[in-house]
Amino acid sequence: MKLTTRICLVLCVVLLPTLCLADSTETNWPEAVQQSPETSWVHGVSARITYMWLDETEYLEEIDDDIYRWKERNLMVQVDKALGKARFGLGYIDGTIKQENELFNDTDFALTRKAPFANFDYQWSPHLLTRARLRYEQFSDDGNSGFYQVGDDEELWTGYAVVSYLNQQWWVNVSYARERDPEPIYDAASDRVELDITAQALTGTTFGWVWTPQWETSAGIYYESYGSDRPDQFNYTGQVTHQPAWFTPLRASLGVGYYTEEKDTLINLTLNYRHKIAEGVDFQLEYQLEYSDDEQSLLNQGQAVIRYSFAEHWSLVILGEYSRESGDDKDTTLFAAGSLEYRFDS
């Protein structure tokens, strides 16, 4: 699902500080590249606790079977303060990463992840917004069950910086994002897949044009660089979005992306439906169909989100997502998250 993570992270970014997903199927880019950027927020102090659960099975065509299962769990606490044109926050992530080997029926690696982070956003005008996040991540062995042992703790600085401009006719995002590279490395000596704790960076811009209240287009160019031996590359994206006047809860998008080093072309169709079920209860449903020319695979993905505001100061968000590929690649991913937030009187 490379294409959609680059152009249109519409849902998860309001809930999660990072997706932390495995493999290039679910790349780890934050809200730096989401479409139609947000330019306002609710003032005051808020406290939030979030739990994220990921289970992904990786298929290997050469053996026509699953090769490993990636499991990731993260608990995040965060406090934000909005004052005037500024918003800043502090938070902490406590999580685990585990990869179970399907061939040897044991564990490739098991790690803990500790990550304090800080956010700072500033709204220069009703149209111009800057956002930044800095995160310090530390990885350690979670016991002795893993075939690979980190030994000394591994450290990684990650985060992003974004400049967003939005008016009635057009919008633009200029961004830099640095995240842990979730792509494992194949170890021929042991016939296993090893986690390499290095960073990947995405630098570039997305430009969008609103033609009518029903039609919007966007185009982007980004440069991907890697701390591992993976070659750097450019990726180009384009997307057309339609919101029919006769059924405004629905948004349909058709996108295309090209990755220069992988020489991969992706085509993505996204259908997004939003509906207010009752007072304080919002429901969102999204379906994605994506074709990869390089992998000769077809991805089907469904996502559901429920947002519930209650007792004046409380809000609850629950998200569930399932994806499955068919064709030459047959990966499956199950992702769930829940977030509880309390807003203090401003």
C-alpha positions in Angstrom: 0.0 0.0 0.0 2.8 2.4 -0.8 0.8 4.8 -2.9 -1.9 5.6 -0.4 0.5 6.1 2.5 2.3 8.8 0.5 -0.7 10.8 -0.7 -3.6 10.4 1.6 -3.2 9.3 5.2 -6.6 10.7 6.1 -7.6 8.5 9.0 -4.8 7.2 11.2 -3.0 10.5 11.6 -5.7 12.0 13.9 -5.4 9.0 16.1 -1.8 7.7 16.1 1.6 9.3 16.6 3.1 6.7 14.3 1.9 3.7 12.5 5.0 1.6 13.1 4.1 -1.0 10.5 6.3 -3.7 9.0 7.6 -4.1 5.5 7.2 -1.7 2.6 3.6 -2.8 2.3 2.7 -0.5 5.2 5.2 2.3 5.2 5.7 4.3 8.3 5.1 7.9 7.0 3.2 10.3 9.3 0.7 13.0 8.5 3.4 14.9 6.6 1.8 13.9 3.3 -1.9 13.7 4.1 -4.3 15.4 1.6 -6.2 18.6 2.3 -4.1 19.6 5.4 -5.7 20.7 8.7 -5.1 24.3 9.5 -6.9 24.7 12.9 -7.4 23.0 16.3 -9.4 23.2 19.5 -7.7 25.4 22.1 -7.0 24.1 25.7 -5.3 21.1 27.3 -5.9 17.5 26.3 -4.6 14.2 27.6 -4.8 11.0 25.5 -3.9 7.4 25.9 -3.7 5.2 22.8 -3.1 1.5 22.2 -2.1 0.0 18.9 -2.0 -3.6 17.8 -0.5 -5.0 14.6 -0.2 -8.5 13.2 1.2 -9.0 9.7 2.0 -12.2 7.8 4.7 -12.0 5.1 4.4 -14.3 2.1 7.5 -15.5 0.1 6.8 -16.4 -3.5 9.9 -18.6 -3.8 8.6 -21.1 -1.3 4.9 -20.4 -1.9 4.3 -20.0 1.8 4.4 -17.6 4.6 7.9 -16.9 5.9 7.3 -14.8 9.0 4.8 -13.1 11.2 5.4 -9.6 12.4 3.8 -8.5 15.7 3.9 -5.0 17.1 2.2 -3.5 20.2 2.4 0.1 21.3 1.0 2.0 24.3 1.2 5.8 23.9 0.3 8.6 26.4 0.3 12.2 25.3 -0.5 15.7 26.7 -1.1 18.6 24.4 -1.6 22.3 25.1 -3.0 24.8 22.6 -2.5 28.4 23.3 -3.1 31.2 20.9 -1.6 30.3 17.5 0.6 27.6 19.0 0.1 24.0 20.1 2.7 21.9 21.8 2.8 18.5 23.4 4.8 15.8 25.1 4.3 12.1 25.0 5.8 8.6 25.5 5.5 5.3 23.6 6.1 2.0 25.3 6.0 -1.0 22.9 7.2 -4.3 21.7 8.3 -5.7 18.3 8.4 -9.4 17.6 9.0 -11.5 14.4 8.0 -15.1 14.5 9.6 -17.4 11.9 7.1 -19.6 10.1 9.7 -21.9 8.7 11.7 -22.7 11.9 8.7 -22.2 14.3 10.7 -19.9 16.5 11.4 -16.2 17.0 13.8 -14.2 14.8 13.9 -11.3 17.1 12.0 -9.8 20.1 12.5 -6.1 21.0 11.2 -3.5 23.4 10.7 0.1 22.1 10.8 3.2 24.3 10.2 6.5 22.7 9.6 9.9 24.3 8.6 12.6 21.8 7.6 16.3 21.5 5.3 18.1 19.1 5.1 21.8 18.2 2.6 23.3 15.7 2.2 26.9 14.9 -0.6 28.6 12.9 0.9 31.6 11.2 -2.4 32.6 9.5 -5.8 31.0 8.7 -4.0 29.5 5.6 -0.5 28.7 6.8 0.4 26.0 9.4 3.7 24.5 10.4 4.0 21.2 12.3 7.0 19.3 13.8 7.6 16.2 15.8 10.9 14.9 17.3 11.1 11.4 18.7 13.9 9.6 20.5 13.5 5.8 20.0 15.4 3.2 22.0 15.3 -0.6 21.1 16.4 -3.3 23.5 16.2 -7.1 23.6 13.0 -8.4 25.1 14.5 -11.5 26.8 16.6 -14.1 25.1 13.9 -15.7 22.9 15.2 -14.1 19.7 17.6 -15.8 17.3 19.1 -12.3 16.7 20.2 -10.4 19.8 20.7 -6.6 19.7 23.1 -6.6 22.7 23.7 -3.0 23.4 20.6 -0.8 23.0 20.0 0.7 19.6 19.0 4.3 19.3 17.2 6.3 16.6 16.0 9.8 16.1 12.8 10.1 14.1 10.2 12.7 13.4 8.9 15.2 10.8 8.6 18.8 9.8 5.8 20.1 7.6 4.7 23.4 6.1 1.1 23.4 4.9 -0.7 26.1 3.0 -4.4 25.9 2.2 -6.9 28.3 0.6 -10.2 27.9 -1.1 -8.6 27.1 -4.5 -5.4 25.2 -3.8 -3.2 23.7 -1.1 0.4 22.5 -0.7 2.5 20.4 1.7 6.2 20.7 1.9 7.6 18.0 4.2 10.5 16.1 5.6 9.8 12.8 7.5 12.3 10.4 9.1 11.1 7.1 10.4 12.4 3.7 11.3 12.9 1.6 8.1 10.6 -1.4 8.6 12.1 -3.4 5.7 13.9 -6.5 7.1 17.1 -7.8 5.6 17.4 -11.3 4.3 20.3 -13.3 6.0 21.4 -15.9 3.5 23.7 -17.6 6.0 20.9 -18.5 8.4 18.0 -18.4 5.8 16.2 -15.9 8.1 15.0 -12.3 7.9 16.8 -9.9 10.3 15.6 -6.5 11.5 18.1 -3.7 10.7 17.4 -0.7 12.9 18.1 2.2 10.6 16.2 5.2 9.4 14.5 6.1 6.1 13.7 9.6 5.1 11.0 11.1 2.8 11.5 14.6 1.5 9.2 16.4 -1.0 6.0 18.2 -1.7 2.4 17.5 -2.7 0.3 20.2 -4.5 -3.5 20.1 -4.7 -6.0 22.0 -6.7 -9.8 22.3 -5.9 -11.5 22.7 -9.3 -15.1 22.6 -7.9 -16.6 21.7 -4.5 -16.9 18.1 -6.0 -13.5 17.7 -7.7 -9.9 17.9 -6.4 -6.6 16.8 -7.9 -3.2 16.5 -6.3 0.4 15.6 -7.5 3.5 15.0 -5.5 7.2 14.3 -5.9 9.3 12.8 -3.0 12.8 11.5 -2.5 13.3 8.4 -0.4 16.7 7.8 1.3 17.7 4.9 3.4 20.2 4.2 6.1 20.5 0.6 5.0 22.0 -0.7 1.7 18.7 -0.1 -0.1 19.2 2.3 -3.0 17.6 5.7 -2.7 14.7 6.6 -5.1 12.2 9.2 -6.2 8.5 8.5 -6.2 5.9 10.5 -8.1 2.2 10.5 -7.2 -1.0 11.8 -8.6 -4.6 11.6 -7.5 -8.1 12.7 -8.5 -10.8 12.9 -5.8 -14.5 13.3 -6.4 -17.3 14.0 -3.8 -20.6 13.7 -5.5 -23.1 16.5 -4.8 -26.0 14.0 -4.6 -24.2 11.9 -1.9 -21.8 14.1 0.0 -20.8 11.5 2.7 -18.8 9.6 -0.1 -15.4 10.5 -1.4 -13.9 8.5 -4.3 -10.2 8.8 -5.3 -8.2 7.3 -8.1 -4.4 7.6 -7.8 -1.2 6.5 -9.5 2.4 6.3 -8.3 5.8 5.4 -9.8 8.9 4.4 -7.9 12.1 5.0 -9.8 14.5 2.4 -8.3 11.9 -0.3 -7.9 10.5 0.5 -11.3 7.1 -0.1 -9.8 3.8 1.5 -10.9 0.9 1.4 -8.5 -2.8 2.2 -9.2 -5.1 2.8 -6.3 -8.8 3.2 -5.9 -10.1 4.5 -2.6 -13.8 4.8 -1.5 -14.4 6.7 1.8 -17.8 7.1 3.5 -18.5 9.2 6.5 -21.8 9.4 8.4 -23.0 10.8 11.7 -24.8 8.0 13.4 -26.1 10.0 16.3 -25.3 13.0 18.4 -21.6 12.8 19.2 -21.1 9.6 17.2 -19.3 9.6 13.8 -18.6 6.6 11.6 -16.1 6.3 8.8 -15.7 3.4 6.4 -13.0 3.1 3.8 -12.1 0.6 1.1 -9.0 0.5 -1.0 -8.1 -1.5 -4.1 -4.5 -1.2 -5.2 -2.5 -2.9 -8.1 1.3 -3.2 -8.1 2.9 -3.8 -11.5 6.2 -4.9 -10.0 4.8 -7.4 -7.6 1.9 -8.4 -9.9 -0.4 -8.2 -6.9 -3.7 -6.8 -6.0 -4.3 -5.4 -2.5 -7.8 -5.3 -0.9 -8.0 -3.3 2.3 -10.9 -2.3 4.5 -10.9 0.2 7.4 -13.6 1.2 9.9 -13.4 4.1 12.4 -15.8 5.1 15.1 -15.5 8.4 17.0 -17.6 9.0 20.1 -17.7 12.2 22.1 -19.4 11.9 25.5 -19.8 13.5 28.9 -18.7 16.9 27.5 -14.9 16.4 27.9 -14.4 12.8 26.7 -13.8 11.3 23.3 -13.2 7.8 22.2 -11.8 6.6 18.8 -11.7 3.0 17.7 -10.1 1.9 14.5 -9.9 -1.5 12.8 -8.2 -2.4 9.5 -7.7 -5.6 7.5 -5.8 -6.0 4.2 -4.9 -9.0 2.0 -2.9 -9.2 -1.2 -3.5 -11.7 -4.0 -1.4 -12.6 -7.0 2.3 -13.0 -6.7 2.3 -11.5 -3.3 -0.1 -12.7 -0.6 0.7 -10.7 2.5 -2.1 -10.1 5.1 -2.3 -7.4 7.7 -4.6 -6.9 10.7 -4.3 -3.6 12.5 -6.4 -2.2 15.4 -6.2 0.9 17.6 -8.1 2.6 20.3 -7.7 6.1 21.8 -9.3 7.8 24.8 -9.0 11.5 25.2 -10.0 14.0 27.9 -10.1 17.7 27.2 -9.8 20.1 30.1 -11.6 23.4 30.2 -9.6 26.0 28.4 
